[in-house]
Amino acid sequence: MSSTPKHVAVIMDGNGRWASGRGLPRAAGHRAGAKIAHEIVESASKAGVGTLTLFAFSSENWKRPRPEVRLLMDLLRRTIRKELASLDANNVRMHFIGDRTRFSAALANEMKAAEERTASNTGLRLLIAVDYGGRWDIVRRTRELAAACGRGELEADDITEEQFSEGLSLGPFGPPDLFIRTGGERRISNFLLWDLAYSELYFTDVLWPDFGPDRLYDALDWYAGRERRFGSLVAPAAQR
């Protein structure tokens, strides 16, 4: 069995510090980060990764200064427009996970159009997490199940972990095998709280705009050396 992770999730951290260290405005760091994201998508696909989830905008990011939030929203919209044709041509299927209700209608429409255009593609599945939070995801799913119980469609005692997982944002895609965080922080920052339970966690001090394909391959090589036991004393045969 291939040692390449089927699903990789990334917190792309360090854009602002990268720019500050060069005497540039934070906007320059975010633009540089978008360029690196393009390279990482290509490299992940070539490496045989099946699903790549990128944390682009968290539910907590709304607390940033308004000019920066506006810049990030504009950058997201521009990036979708700029990259869509290339992603489609390379058989990438796009998905957006998170709460879209706070986005402008124009941006929400861009997301929907990107998903519809690439819906029949069969290559890398690219998930962009926007206005996403792990706690939000868990609470949302809990409310769905509670409502089903209230309607008499489900008994609380019949709820299983598998059933709960199916309705989370990553339900159709499965949990990440490998989680990567750039920028030096050693925490998951409310990202995929349920789904990362048995993921391999890879932290690097490299700032996101400097995290090129070679750095990704370093992380994949590190993952290949891990023995994933999922709580057992020995690794399941299917995971060896």
C-alpha positions as CSV (number, residue, x, y, z in Angstrom):
1,M,0.0,0.0,0.0
2,S,1.3,3.5,-0.9
3,S,2.7,5.5,2.0
4,T,1.3,8.7,0.5
5,P,-1.5,10.1,2.6
6,K,-4.9,10.0,1.0
7,H,-6.0,13.2,2.6
8,V,-3.8,16.2,3.7
9,A,-5.1,19.2,5.6
10,V,-3.1,22.4,6.0
11,I,-3.2,25.5,8.1
12,M,-1.4,28.1,6.0
13,D,0.1,30.2,8.7
14,G,2.7,33.0,8.5
15,N,1.7,35.3,5.7
16,G,1.6,38.4,7.8
17,R,4.9,37.7,9.5
18,W,6.5,36.9,6.2
19,A,5.6,40.3,4.9
20,S,6.5,42.1,8.1
21,G,10.0,40.5,8.0
22,R,10.5,42.0,4.6
23,G,9.1,45.4,5.4
24,L,6.1,44.8,3.2
25,P,2.4,45.3,4.0
26,R,0.4,42.3,5.2
27,A,-1.4,42.3,1.8
28,A,1.8,41.3,0.1
29,G,2.1,38.3,2.4
30,H,-1.4,37.2,1.6
31,R,-0.8,37.5,-2.1
32,A,2.5,35.5,-1.8
33,G,0.5,32.9,0.2
34,A,-2.0,32.5,-2.6
35,K,0.8,31.9,-5.0
36,I,2.3,29.2,-2.8
37,A,-1.2,27.6,-2.5
38,H,-1.3,27.2,-6.3
39,E,2.1,25.4,-6.2
40,I,1.1,23.1,-3.3
41,V,-2.2,22.1,-5.1
42,E,-0.1,21.1,-8.1
43,S,2.5,19.3,-6.1
44,A,0.0,17.4,-4.0
45,S,-1.8,16.2,-7.1
46,K,1.4,15.0,-8.6
47,A,2.4,13.2,-5.4
48,G,-0.8,11.2,-5.5
49,V,-2.7,12.9,-2.6
50,G,-6.4,12.3,-3.2
51,T,-7.9,15.1,-1.1
52,L,-6.3,18.4,0.0
53,T,-8.0,20.7,2.5
54,L,-6.7,24.2,2.9
55,F,-7.7,26.5,5.8
56,A,-8.2,29.8,4.1
57,F,-10.4,31.8,6.5
58,S,-11.4,30.8,10.0
59,S,-14.6,31.8,11.8
60,E,-12.3,33.8,14.2
61,N,-10.7,35.7,11.3
62,W,-13.7,38.0,11.2
63,K,-12.2,39.7,14.3
64,R,-9.2,41.0,12.3
65,P,-9.2,44.7,11.2
66,R,-11.9,45.4,8.7
67,P,-9.5,46.5,5.9
68,E,-7.6,43.1,6.2
69,V,-10.9,41.2,6.2
70,R,-12.0,43.1,3.0
71,L,-8.6,42.3,1.5
72,L,-8.9,38.6,2.3
73,M,-12.4,38.4,0.8
74,D,-11.3,40.2,-2.3
75,L,-8.2,38.0,-2.6
76,L,-10.3,34.9,-2.2
77,R,-12.7,36.0,-5.0
78,R,-9.9,37.0,-7.3
79,T,-8.0,33.7,-6.7
80,I,-11.1,31.6,-7.5
81,R,-11.5,33.5,-10.8
82,K,-7.8,33.3,-11.6
83,E,-7.3,29.6,-10.8
84,L,-10.6,28.1,-11.8
85,A,-9.8,27.4,-15.5
86,S,-6.4,25.9,-14.6
87,L,-7.9,23.7,-11.8
88,D,-10.7,22.5,-14.1
89,A,-8.2,21.7,-16.9
90,N,-6.2,19.7,-14.5
91,N,-9.2,17.6,-13.4
92,V,-9.3,19.1,-9.9
93,R,-12.7,19.1,-8.2
94,M,-13.4,22.1,-5.9
95,H,-15.4,22.2,-2.7
96,F,-15.9,24.9,-0.1
97,I,-16.6,24.0,3.5
98,G,-17.8,26.3,6.2
99,D,-20.6,28.8,6.9
100,R,-21.2,30.8,3.7
101,T,-24.0,33.0,5.2
102,R,-21.8,35.9,6.1
103,F,-20.2,36.2,2.7
104,S,-21.4,38.6,0.0
105,A,-23.7,37.2,-2.6
106,A,-21.1,37.8,-5.2
107,L,-18.5,35.7,-3.4
108,A,-20.9,33.0,-2.5
109,N,-21.9,32.8,-6.2
110,E,-18.2,32.5,-7.2
111,M,-17.9,29.5,-4.8
112,K,-21.0,27.8,-6.1
113,A,-20.0,28.4,-9.7
114,A,-16.5,26.9,-9.1
115,E,-18.1,23.8,-7.5
116,E,-20.5,23.3,-10.3
117,R,-17.9,23.8,-13.1
118,T,-15.6,21.2,-11.6
119,A,-18.3,18.8,-10.3
120,S,-17.5,16.1,-12.9
121,N,-13.7,16.1,-12.4
122,T,-12.2,13.0,-11.0
123,G,-8.7,14.1,-9.9
124,L,-7.6,15.8,-6.7
125,R,-10.4,17.0,-4.5
126,L,-9.5,20.5,-3.3
127,L,-11.4,21.6,-0.2
128,I,-11.2,25.3,0.8
129,A,-12.3,25.9,4.4
130,V,-13.8,29.4,4.6
131,D,-15.5,30.9,7.6
132,Y,-14.9,27.5,9.1
133,G,-14.5,26.5,12.8
134,G,-14.3,23.0,14.3
135,R,-16.7,23.9,17.1
136,W,-19.1,25.4,14.7
137,D,-19.0,22.2,12.7
138,I,-19.7,20.0,15.7
139,V,-22.5,22.3,17.0
140,R,-24.1,22.4,13.6
141,R,-24.2,18.6,13.3
142,T,-25.4,18.2,16.9
143,R,-28.4,20.6,16.1
144,E,-29.2,18.5,13.0
145,L,-29.3,15.3,15.0
146,A,-31.3,17.0,17.8
147,A,-33.8,18.2,15.3
148,A,-34.2,14.7,13.9
149,C,-34.8,13.4,17.3
150,G,-37.4,16.0,18.0
151,R,-39.2,15.1,14.8
152,G,-39.2,11.4,15.9
153,E,-37.0,10.4,13.0
154,L,-34.2,9.2,15.3
155,E,-33.6,7.9,18.7
156,A,-30.8,9.6,20.7
157,D,-29.5,6.2,21.9
158,D,-29.1,5.1,18.2
159,I,-26.7,7.9,17.3
160,T,-23.2,6.5,16.5
161,E,-19.9,8.1,15.9
162,E,-20.1,7.1,12.2
163,Q,-23.5,8.7,11.9
164,F,-22.3,11.9,13.6
165,S,-19.2,12.0,11.3
166,E,-21.2,11.6,8.1
167,G,-22.9,15.0,8.6
168,L,-19.7,17.0,9.4
169,S,-18.1,19.1,6.7
170,L,-15.6,16.4,5.9
171,G,-18.2,13.6,6.0
172,P,-18.0,12.7,2.3
173,F,-14.2,13.0,2.2
174,G,-13.0,11.2,5.3
175,P,-10.6,12.5,8.0
176,P,-7.1,13.8,7.1
177,D,-4.3,11.3,7.3
178,L,-1.8,14.2,7.6
179,F,-2.2,17.6,9.1
180,I,0.4,20.3,8.4
181,R,0.7,23.6,10.1
182,T,3.3,26.2,8.9
183,G,4.5,29.3,10.7
184,G,5.8,27.8,14.0
185,E,2.6,27.5,16.1
186,R,2.0,24.1,17.7
187,R,-1.8,24.0,17.9
188,I,-4.7,23.1,15.6
189,S,-6.6,26.4,16.3
190,N,-10.2,25.1,16.1
191,F,-9.6,23.4,12.7
192,L,-11.3,20.0,12.1
193,L,-11.5,19.2,15.8
194,W,-13.4,16.0,15.3
195,D,-11.7,14.9,12.2
196,L,-8.1,15.2,13.4
197,A,-8.5,12.7,16.2
198,Y,-6.0,10.2,14.6
199,S,-4.3,12.4,12.1
200,E,-0.5,12.6,12.0
201,L,0.4,16.2,13.1
202,Y,3.3,17.9,11.3
203,F,4.4,21.3,12.5
204,T,7.1,23.4,10.9
205,D,8.6,26.9,11.6
206,V,8.6,27.7,7.9
207,L,6.2,30.5,7.1
208,W,3.6,29.7,4.5
209,P,4.9,31.8,1.6
210,D,8.2,29.9,1.9
211,F,6.5,26.5,2.1
212,G,7.1,25.4,-1.5
213,P,6.8,21.9,-3.1
214,D,10.1,20.7,-1.5
215,R,8.7,21.5,1.9
216,L,5.6,19.6,1.1
217,Y,7.6,16.6,0.0
218,D,9.5,16.8,3.3
219,A,6.2,16.5,5.2
220,L,5.1,13.6,3.0
221,D,8.4,11.8,3.6
222,W,8.0,12.3,7.4
223,Y,4.5,10.9,7.1
224,A,5.8,7.8,5.3
225,G,8.0,7.0,8.3
226,R,5.1,7.1,10.8
227,E,3.4,3.9,12.1
228,R,-0.3,4.6,12.4
229,R,-1.8,2.4,15.1
230,F,-5.1,4.1,15.7
231,G,-5.0,3.3,19.4
232,S,-3.9,-0.4,18.9
233,L,-0.5,-1.9,19.8
234,V,0.2,-2.7,16.2
235,A,-0.8,-0.9,13.0
236,P,-3.9,-2.3,11.2
237,A,-2.8,-4.4,8.2
238,A,-4.6,-2.0,5.8
239,Q,-2.6,0.9,7.1
240,R,0.8,-0.6,7.0
